[in-house]
Structures are given as structure tokens and as C-alpha cells.
Amino acid sequence: MIFSLKKVYKFTVLITLICSFFVAAEPQNIQGAKVELKCFVELYGGKETIHFATVNRQNVKVFEQQLLGSKVLTSVAKGKQKIYKVNECVPLTEKFNSAHARQIDEETVR
């Protein structure tokens, strides 16, 4: 079998394009992916509630720190309330580790 240089070149270019497409597409999917979380938080004044959020997958680890001191809408008051403490954050479909958090989560209207 004799391959012409032109056919080998075309084949090499084709394989390079295909590979570069998959390599370039992968990081965009990971970076752009969103994750839905629910966080068991304590508000200033002592009230506890569940806060729901959608964040970038890459920001999940720092999200709890970002929530501290931020004002969010809650079902326990008309206006925004400031978050005093973040006890636990989990993906929306998972259960909290704390039994108290699970109870509040069950009582929370979605």
C-alpha cells in the first residue's frame, strides 16, 4: 500500500482538528457547569432556614464563605435577611447530615 503525501497530510490535518475540538470543548463544559445547592444557614437574630442557590461548579468550595454576611430573601421575613452562619451546604438532591437541618428542609416550601 502506497500512500501519497497529500492523503497523509489531509488525514493528519483531519485527526488534528478532531482532537483539538474535543480538547477545547471539555474545559468549557466543566467551567460553565452549574450546580444547584441548598444550604442550612442561621440568620442574624437566631432564625434558621434553608437557602437555595445555583453556582458554578468551580465556586462550590468557596460558596459557603461568600454567603457569610450576605443578604438573601427568606421565607421567615418579608425583606432580605443577613446570614450569620453557614452550617452546611449540599447538592439539591442530597440530604443534609444534620437531623435538624433535614427537618427544616422537609418543612421548607419550594
N, C-alpha and C positions, 0 to 999 in steps of 0.2 A: 504494500500500500504506500503510495507516494502522495504526500500532502503538499499542496502548493503553499508557498509562503503567504499568499494573500488569504487563503482559507484559514490558516493557523492564526494569522493576525486578527481576522474577523471573529474567530472563536474566542481568542484571548480577550478581545475588547468586550464581547458579549458577556463572558463569565465575570469580568471585572465590574461591569455595570450592574449585573445582578447582585454580586456580593456587596458592592458599595451601597446599593439600595437597602438591603437587609440590615447592614451595619448602621446606616444612617437612620433608619426608621425605628430601631429598637430604643435608643435613648429618649426619643421624643415620646414614645408611648409610656415609658416609665416616669419621666418627668411630668408629663401632662396628666397623669392618672390622679383622680380624686378619690378620697376615702371619706366615707360618712362615719362620724364618731358620735358617741354620746358620753358626756362627762358628768359625774356626780360631783356637784360643787356646793360650797357653802357661801352664802351671800353675807355682806355686812349686815349685822343685826341678828345673825344666827339661823336664818331660814336656809333649808337645804332643798335643792332642786336638781333636775336633770337638764343639762344644756346640750342641744344638738348642733352639730357643725359639720361642714364639708370642707376638708382641707386637702392640699396637695400631699401626695404620698411622701414626698421628701421633707415635709414640715411636721410630720406626726410627732416626732420626738421632742420638738421644741414647743409644740402647741400648748401644752399644759402651762408652761412658763408665760406664754403670751396671754393666756386667759387671766392670769392673776392681775387684779386691779382693773380689768376691762369692764365696760358697762354692756349688759346684754338684756334683751327682752325676756321676761319670765312670765310664768302663769301665776306667780304669787303676788304680783303687783302690776299696776297699770303702766307705770313708766319703766325706764331701764334701771336695773339694779347692778351694783358693783360686786364683782366676785372677790371674795376674801380668801378662799382656799379651794384648790382643786384636789379632791380626794382620789379620783380615779377616772381615767378615760379608756374606753374600749370601742372596738368597731361596733357599728349599729346592730349587727346581727348577733353579737355575742352577749353573754350575761356578765354582770358585774361580779367581782369576787366577794364583796361585802353583802351580807344578807340584808342589811338596812338599805343599801343602795338598790338592791333588786326589788325590795318592797316599794320604794319610792318610784322606781322605773315602771312597775306594774300599775301604779296609780296615776302615772303621768299620761295626759291626753296627748295624742299625736296628731 
